[in-house]
Amino acid sequence: MSKFSGKAFTVARHEFLKTVKRKEFLFMTFIFPVFLAGITLVPALLAGMTPSEDQSVGYVDITGSFDFPEEVTDGGFAVGPFGEKSSTIEFVRYEDNPEASRALRAGEISSYLLIPEGFLETGVIELYVSEKGVTVPRANLAADLSDIVVTSLLQDEVDEAVLVRVKDPVNIKMFDIGEGGEANEQGVADILGDLGLPFLTAFLLFFSIFSASGFLLRGVSEEKENRVIEVLLSSATPTELLTGKVLGLGAVGLLQIVVWISAVALGASYALPLSLDPFLLFLAVVYFLFGYLFFASLMAAVGAMTSSLQESQQVAGIFTFAAAAPLVFMQLLLTKPDSLLAISLSLFPITSPVAMLVRIGATEVPFYQIAASLFILMISIHGVIIFSSRLFRAYLLMYGKRPALREILRNMREG
Amino acid sequence: MHVVEVEGVSKSFGGTDVISDISFSVEKGEIFGLLGPNGAGKTTLIRMLLDIIRPDSGEIRVFGASLDPAGKDRIGYLPEERGLYRKTKLVDMLVYLAQLKNVSRKQARENAESLLRSLGLYEHRGKRVEELSKGMQQKIQFLSSIIHYPDLVVLDEPFSGLDPVSTKTVKDRIIEYRNAGKTVILSTHIMEQAQTLCDRILVVDRGRRVLYGSVEEIRKERGKNSLLVEFAGYGSGHGSEYGSGLDAGFGTGLGTGLGTGLGTGLGTGLNVGSGAGAGSGGDALSVLRGIPGVRRIVEHEEEHKKFVEIFPEDGTGTQAILEELVRRVEVLRFEQALPSLNEIFIETVEANANE
């Protein structure tokens, strides 16, 4: 991309305005975050709004050795600012199975438990529910019951402290050891911030790079398909067209990622006690720009070489798949961010933008590695742009069969 | 001044010569026809003129120098493969295309609106291209090539897909443009249009230059030196007695220069002996018998009007024949027959193919 001319600017502005007005863009930029937020927040909201599920549960204790409390109350778990909901189970005692069964059919209780004779040997407790209007047994009913069983069996045998430990044996607390050796306790929010946010940022980065370079691919293929390209080429040079398109659509992508990241930042501060590291945000933008330039130039060459949108998307799919590799290796990147594979992924130009961002979130990445990955990316961008603009010029006006690999290589050399 | 100069240009694609050693020049203020059968290399030649593709060898100068960005802004181009942004509003698209020619946005908008008005498309300015009829799209395409009032317009098959009314509109525009001192390069394979519109032509066949020069000169050069004569008492309502008709007419075919400047008429060959005048029967025609220096007389009929084509012997003056005719009949029309560009074109291309 040599000199920046007025025509490149005209092309850039046209591409920017045209794309920003597209329905797909508006949808992806503004509706998609809302949609994402919806997926995460709606269940919590629903949980917050449904009335607490108080139930009456009957029981028949054939062994006669258990001591059921009148009721148990559980603190529910809810994400975000919607508060906790508690629900209560009331236990009703019945003498035998037929009596409990009648009560169930009469709707006095939602279900009943039967503790059979051989419970101590088998550990089996039977739960009976009504055939119609199936009541879903609460997830923590088993936990409640096991508390009751433990209490009944051990109450008079062991100390109160031992009883509590048997009910709730282990709790793990996590600590960071900092540079100076000081230990910091990690809460849930920190873990989410360390693992969830890098994932989210990387995911959004991947999406915005590909939606912007996808627009470029579409634009080039469409102009080739509807033959406008010949008129454009009679007015501007291929380099001006390429520069203008890359810049205009880069601005579109930048706008999109800014909207998304603001949405994440806003949503995060609202739903979770988190703050985003400004340095991470800055790097996200830098990696967006570099990653975009790299892929956009690739896509431009692909768009120029193929003769229809459909064909171009097939070829471009290969690159998209390669670039999605870091998302596939996400678990490895998060858990072993310093492994050789993770480091390679964060240096290799096709995968580096996404992989490096994940690693930065997951670990302290040495500065030289960040610098190296940016440097490698820059060199690759330079190379890709040179080859792309040569191919762009050579193939824009060719229709028909897809060029052979050898011919493509020859055109790359000759320009 | 030469607007375009092409010297010894060649181009090959994948080992096949598409253009070989072509030279020509286009002068300011003329309509220059670039003619040739399909696949002759016209479009490649045009693309090289516009610096969309580069020649393998040879030199191309536009506006006196090799084409620079400023030069590109002075050219308008209507490609053969038509294409417009389908989903963009007419005005927006025209403004964008004009801006790419370095016309200011304000000026571009003014040009677009006045041109749309002049072609009667102003009411459609807010529509998207895909909402327009095909004919309208063609007009818009033409309009987009002159949106920046270029000094040189290159039109590749401008009339294809146009109805007669639109064809006339575009034709008038082209002539208007030339009369305003601008230069037009017109590529077409419709020879009637080339003959009426073009000042000079270049005929390309299989990448080679086969004819080049002014339309008048070429026609005179290729003329059979025959004369078309119409006279009173011959013609209307008088059926031919020689078993005239299609067979005879086409039998004599192109080789005898049957066509005239007016187009191809039906004719009957009348082979007469050298210097013998007209041969058999025909009351009216008999008066032409015995004109000295006439080799052959051929009868023609065009829209129920009959006329004869007289082929003088070499060395016989046109003037002498006219004098002789005036003595015998009342001459209504007397003109030198020139072959149509169409005939010359077919003849040249066929001859080229037989080589």
Interface residues (C-beta under 8 A of the other chain):
Chain A: S5 G6 K7 T10 V11 H14 K18 E223 N226 R227 V228 I229 E230 V231 L232 L233 S234 S235 A236 T237 L397
Chain B: R47 L50 I52 I53 P69 K72 D73 I75 Y77 P79 E81 R82 G83 L84 Y85 R86 T88 Y96 L97 Q99 L100 K101 N102 S144 S145
